[in-house]
Amino acid sequence: MTDLKGKVALVTGATRGIGKGIAIGLGEAGATVYITGRTLGSDENDDVSGTLLDTQKAVNEAGGNCILVQVDHSDDEQVRLLFERIKTEQNGQLDILVNNVFSGVKAISNAYSEPFWKHDPSLWDAINNVGLRSHYVASIFAARLMSQRQQGLICTISSWGSLSYIFGAAYGVGKAACDRLAADMAVELKADNITSLSVWPGIVGTELMFEFSQQMNIQGKNARFDDYYNWETPLFTGRVIAALAAQENTMKLTGKVHIIAELAQQYNIVDEKHNRPVSLRSLRFILPSAVPALKQYASFIPDIKIPWLILQATMLQSPKI
């Protein structure tokens, strides 16, 4: 069992989805977990469930100590005050920052399958302001705390969309920038013993992803969402990040992209139902996805990963819409 007792973590954007799962995973390990989001309690105008109070309850029930802070990450002053509060309440201790906050799912859904130039330039901001930019801002304030104690871990949630066309130009560029942000921060944080890395979940069954997949299937736009094959739960990412944070030396991982499913295999982590989804670059995922009849025989397909060089040479060739 991963042990993070005595550790202080911050997960941005944790009202639902991956952020909520990460907070619960850190709570399972016994950490004190600060969570942020804009929705404190239930909102009759929000058609997707999830609030800070819901997440706080789930984290506490899992064994953690959850402290919620209502924050709009588009407002830098609110973010600054968040870190001032952590500094005051935890005597300057912050061990883990998970850059997860992202408000672009609705914008992606609305713009899906249409070229970028058919949309207002504000689409870029909807996808990358409370997302890429927010990660940069939060990392500034986190690094100021972590550098005082000469230790810390900053995980930036990114996506396979940084390598292959998925949800449009603004999304792909934003995710590629998240990877570059994590890598370049690692260079500048190394002297202070702070690890910075980018993590890629697989296909995660969040509330909004289920809604999105249903919409795509109804419209016949994307067959990849037809049966939830090899989907991960949000908690899977949380458990892997908790195991990662518990490692004695994470500096050997700094500056790199890490795939959640592959870290899970390395650390012997399982998902909610004790299964372990495979990496999206595994033949066990790729072959059944290409030939659906093979899905029932997936367990017999070797879990061989396609090398990065081959992926970069093939996946960066964006397909036609």
C-alpha positions as CSV (number, residue, x, y, z in Angstrom):
1,M,0.0,0.0,0.0
2,T,1.4,3.4,-1.0
3,D,2.2,5.6,2.1
4,L,2.0,9.4,1.7
5,K,1.3,10.1,5.4
6,G,2.8,13.5,6.3
7,K,2.8,14.6,2.6
8,V,1.0,17.7,1.4
9,A,-0.5,17.7,-2.2
10,L,-2.4,20.1,-4.3
11,V,-4.6,18.9,-7.2
12,T,-6.0,21.7,-9.4
13,G,-9.4,21.2,-11.0
14,A,-10.6,18.4,-8.8
15,T,-14.4,18.8,-8.8
16,R,-14.8,15.8,-11.1
17,G,-13.1,13.6,-13.6
18,I,-9.3,12.9,-13.5
19,G,-8.7,15.6,-10.9
20,K,-11.2,13.9,-8.5
21,G,-9.7,10.5,-9.2
22,I,-6.2,11.9,-8.5
23,A,-7.3,13.5,-5.2
24,I,-8.9,10.2,-4.1
25,G,-5.8,8.2,-5.0
26,L,-3.6,10.6,-3.0
27,G,-6.1,10.4,-0.2
28,E,-6.0,6.6,-0.2
29,A,-2.3,6.9,0.5
30,G,-2.9,9.1,3.5
31,A,-1.8,12.5,2.1
32,T,-3.3,15.9,3.0
33,V,-4.8,17.0,-0.2
34,Y,-5.8,20.5,-1.2
35,I,-8.2,20.6,-4.1
36,T,-9.4,23.5,-6.2
37,G,-12.3,24.1,-8.5
38,R,-15.0,26.7,-9.2
39,T,-18.0,24.7,-8.0
40,L,-18.4,24.4,-4.3
41,G,-21.8,22.8,-4.0
42,S,-24.5,21.6,-6.3
43,D,-25.4,23.9,-9.2
44,E,-28.8,23.6,-10.8
45,N,-27.4,25.2,-14.0
46,D,-24.6,22.6,-14.3
47,D,-25.7,19.5,-16.2
48,V,-22.6,17.5,-15.2
49,S,-22.3,16.3,-11.7
50,G,-19.3,17.1,-9.5
51,T,-18.4,19.6,-6.8
52,L,-15.6,20.3,-4.4
53,L,-17.7,19.1,-1.5
54,D,-18.3,15.8,-3.3
55,T,-14.6,15.3,-3.9
56,Q,-13.7,16.3,-0.3
57,K,-16.1,13.7,1.0
58,A,-14.7,11.0,-1.3
59,V,-11.1,11.8,-0.4
60,N,-11.8,11.8,3.4
61,E,-13.6,8.5,3.1
62,A,-10.6,7.1,1.2
63,G,-8.4,7.9,4.2
64,G,-7.0,11.3,3.3
65,N,-7.4,14.8,4.8
66,C,-9.0,16.9,2.1
67,I,-9.0,20.7,2.2
68,L,-11.1,22.4,-0.5
69,V,-10.4,25.9,-1.8
70,Q,-12.7,27.5,-4.3
71,V,-10.5,29.0,-7.0
72,D,-11.0,30.3,-10.5
73,H,-7.7,29.5,-12.2
74,S,-8.2,32.2,-14.8
75,D,-7.6,34.7,-12.0
76,D,-3.9,34.8,-11.1
77,E,-4.6,36.6,-7.8
78,Q,-6.8,33.8,-6.6
79,V,-4.1,31.3,-7.4
80,R,-1.5,33.4,-5.5
81,L,-3.8,33.5,-2.5
82,L,-4.2,29.7,-2.7
83,F,-0.5,29.1,-2.3
84,E,-0.3,31.7,0.4
85,R,-2.9,29.8,2.3
86,I,-1.0,26.5,1.9
87,K,2.2,28.2,3.0
88,T,0.5,29.5,6.2
89,E,-1.5,26.3,7.0
90,Q,1.3,23.8,6.2
91,N,4.3,25.8,7.4
92,G,5.6,26.2,3.9
93,Q,5.3,22.5,3.0
94,L,4.0,21.4,-0.4
95,D,5.3,18.1,-1.6
96,I,3.2,17.4,-4.7
97,L,1.5,19.6,-7.3
98,V,-0.7,18.0,-9.9
99,N,-1.5,20.4,-12.7
100,N,-4.8,19.1,-13.9
101,V,-7.3,22.0,-14.2
102,F,-8.9,22.2,-17.6
103,S,-12.0,23.9,-18.8
104,G,-12.0,23.1,-22.5
105,V,-14.0,19.9,-22.8
106,K,-17.2,21.7,-23.7
107,A,-15.4,23.8,-26.3
108,I,-13.8,20.7,-27.8
109,S,-17.1,18.9,-28.0
110,N,-18.8,21.9,-29.7
111,A,-16.0,22.3,-32.2
112,Y,-15.3,18.6,-32.8
113,S,-14.6,17.5,-36.5
114,E,-14.6,21.1,-37.8
115,P,-11.4,22.9,-38.9
116,F,-10.0,25.5,-36.5
117,W,-10.6,28.4,-38.9
118,K,-14.4,27.9,-38.8
119,H,-14.3,29.0,-35.2
120,D,-13.7,32.2,-33.3
121,P,-10.1,32.7,-32.1
122,S,-11.5,32.5,-28.5
123,L,-11.6,28.7,-29.0
124,W,-7.8,28.8,-28.3
125,D,-8.4,30.5,-25.0
126,A,-11.2,28.2,-24.0
127,I,-8.9,25.2,-24.4
128,N,-5.6,26.6,-23.3
129,N,-6.2,29.4,-20.8
130,V,-7.6,27.4,-17.9
131,G,-5.3,24.5,-18.8
132,L,-1.8,25.2,-20.3
133,R,-1.5,28.8,-18.9
134,S,-2.9,27.8,-15.5
135,H,-0.3,25.0,-15.2
136,Y,2.5,27.5,-15.8
137,V,1.1,29.9,-13.2
138,A,0.5,27.2,-10.5
139,S,4.0,25.8,-11.1
140,I,5.5,29.2,-10.4
141,F,4.0,29.5,-7.0
142,A,4.5,25.8,-6.2
143,A,8.2,26.0,-7.1
144,R,8.7,29.0,-4.8
145,L,7.5,26.8,-1.9
146,M,9.2,23.6,-2.9
147,S,12.6,25.3,-3.5
148,Q,12.6,26.4,0.2
149,R,12.6,22.8,1.2
150,Q,14.7,21.5,-1.7
151,Q,12.3,18.9,-2.7
152,G,9.0,18.4,-4.6
153,L,7.1,16.8,-7.4
154,I,5.2,18.6,-10.2
155,C,3.0,16.4,-12.4
156,T,1.4,18.0,-15.4
157,I,-1.5,16.1,-16.9
158,S,-1.1,15.9,-20.6
159,S,-2.4,13.6,-23.3
160,W,-1.7,11.5,-26.4
161,G,-3.1,14.5,-28.3
162,S,0.4,16.0,-28.1
163,L,1.7,13.3,-30.4
164,S,-1.3,12.6,-32.6
165,Y,-4.3,14.5,-34.0
166,I,-7.3,13.9,-31.7
167,F,-9.5,16.9,-30.8
168,G,-8.3,19.7,-33.1
169,A,-5.3,22.1,-33.6
170,A,-5.8,24.1,-30.4
171,Y,-6.0,21.0,-28.3
172,G,-3.0,19.3,-29.8
173,V,-0.7,22.3,-29.6
174,G,-1.8,22.9,-26.0
175,K,-1.0,19.3,-25.0
176,A,2.4,19.4,-26.8
177,A,3.1,22.6,-24.9
178,C,2.3,20.9,-21.6
179,D,4.9,18.3,-22.4
180,R,7.4,21.0,-23.3
181,L,6.5,23.0,-20.2
182,A,7.2,20.0,-18.0
183,A,10.5,19.3,-19.7
184,D,11.8,22.8,-19.6
185,M,10.7,23.4,-16.0
186,A,12.6,20.2,-15.2
187,V,15.8,21.9,-16.4
188,E,15.3,25.0,-14.3
189,L,14.1,23.1,-11.2
190,K,16.8,20.4,-11.1
191,A,19.2,22.5,-9.0
192,D,16.5,22.7,-6.3
193,N,15.8,18.9,-6.4
194,I,12.3,19.4,-7.7
195,T,11.0,16.8,-10.2
196,S,8.8,18.0,-13.1
197,L,7.2,15.5,-15.5
198,S,4.3,15.1,-17.9
199,V,1.9,12.2,-17.5
200,W,-0.4,10.7,-20.1
201,P,-3.5,8.9,-19.0
202,G,-5.2,6.6,-21.5
203,I,-8.8,6.9,-22.4
204,V,-10.4,7.9,-19.1
205,G,-14.0,7.4,-18.3
206,T,-14.8,10.8,-16.8
207,E,-18.3,12.2,-16.6
208,L,-17.6,14.5,-19.4
209,M,-15.9,11.9,-21.6
210,F,-18.9,9.6,-21.2
211,E,-21.2,12.4,-22.3
212,F,-18.8,13.3,-25.2
213,S,-18.5,9.7,-26.4
214,Q,-22.3,9.2,-26.4
215,Q,-22.6,12.4,-28.5
216,M,-19.9,11.2,-30.9
217,N,-21.5,7.7,-31.3
218,I,-25.0,9.2,-31.9
219,Q,-23.5,11.4,-34.6
220,G,-21.4,8.5,-36.0
221,K,-18.2,10.5,-35.8
222,N,-15.8,8.3,-33.9
223,A,-15.9,4.5,-33.6
224,R,-13.1,4.5,-31.0
225,F,-15.8,5.3,-28.3
226,D,-18.2,2.6,-29.2
227,D,-17.6,0.1,-26.4
228,Y,-15.3,1.7,-23.8
229,Y,-12.6,-0.8,-24.7
230,N,-9.5,-0.4,-22.4
231,W,-10.9,2.7,-20.7
232,E,-9.3,3.7,-17.4
233,T,-11.1,5.2,-14.4
234,P,-9.9,8.5,-13.0
235,L,-8.8,6.7,-9.8
236,F,-6.2,4.7,-11.9
237,T,-4.3,7.9,-12.6
238,G,-4.6,8.9,-8.9
239,R,-3.1,5.6,-7.7
240,V,-0.2,5.8,-10.1
241,I,0.7,9.3,-9.2
242,A,0.5,8.4,-5.5
243,A,2.9,5.5,-6.1
244,L,5.1,7.8,-8.1
245,A,5.2,10.4,-5.3
246,A,6.2,7.7,-2.8
247,Q,9.4,6.8,-4.7
248,E,12.6,7.8,-2.9
249,N,14.2,9.3,-6.0
250,T,12.0,10.7,-8.7
251,M,14.7,12.9,-10.2
252,K,15.7,10.1,-12.5
253,L,12.2,10.5,-14.1
254,T,12.3,14.3,-14.4
255,G,11.8,16.1,-17.7
256,K,10.2,13.1,-19.4
257,V,6.7,12.0,-20.6
258,H,5.4,9.0,-18.6
259,I,2.4,6.9,-19.6
260,I,0.0,6.1,-16.7
261,A,-0.6,2.5,-17.8
262,E,3.1,1.8,-18.1
263,L,3.8,3.2,-14.7
264,A,1.0,1.1,-13.3
265,Q,2.6,-2.0,-14.7
266,Q,6.0,-0.9,-13.2
267,Y,4.5,-0.2,-9.8
268,N,2.0,-3.1,-9.8
269,I,-1.0,-0.7,-9.6
270,V,-4.5,-1.9,-10.5
271,D,-7.6,0.0,-11.4
272,E,-10.9,0.1,-9.4
273,K,-12.0,-3.4,-10.4
274,H,-8.5,-4.9,-10.0
275,N,-7.9,-4.8,-13.7
276,R,-4.9,-3.0,-15.4
277,P,-5.6,-1.3,-18.7
278,V,-2.7,-1.4,-21.1
279,S,-0.8,1.5,-22.7
280,L,-2.3,2.9,-25.9
281,R,1.0,2.1,-27.6
282,S,0.7,-1.6,-26.7
283,L,-0.1,-4.2,-29.4
284,R,-2.7,-5.4,-27.0
285,F,-4.6,-2.2,-27.5
286,I,-3.6,-1.3,-31.1
287,L,-4.6,-4.6,-32.8
288,P,-8.1,-5.1,-31.2
289,S,-8.8,-1.4,-31.9
290,A,-8.0,-1.9,-35.6
291,V,-9.7,-5.3,-35.7
292,P,-12.6,-5.3,-33.3
293,A,-13.1,-9.0,-33.6
294,L,-9.9,-9.5,-31.7
295,K,-11.1,-7.7,-28.5
296,Q,-12.4,-10.9,-27.0
297,Y,-8.9,-12.4,-27.5
298,A,-7.0,-9.4,-26.2
299,S,-5.5,-11.2,-23.2
300,F,-3.7,-13.5,-25.6
301,I,-2.0,-10.6,-27.5
302,P,1.5,-9.8,-26.2
303,D,1.8,-6.5,-24.3
304,I,4.5,-5.2,-26.5
305,K,5.0,-1.4,-26.7
306,I,5.7,0.3,-29.9
307,P,9.0,2.2,-29.6
308,W,8.8,6.0,-29.2
309,L,10.8,6.7,-32.4
310,I,8.3,4.7,-34.4
311,L,5.4,6.4,-32.7
312,Q,6.8,9.9,-33.4
313,A,7.4,9.0,-37.0
314,T,3.9,7.7,-37.6
315,M,1.5,9.4,-35.2
316,L,2.8,12.9,-35.9
317,Q,1.5,12.5,-39.4
318,S,-1.9,13.9,-38.7
319,P,-4.8,12.1,-40.5
320,K,-7.4,13.8,-42.5
321,I,-10.7,14.7,-40.8
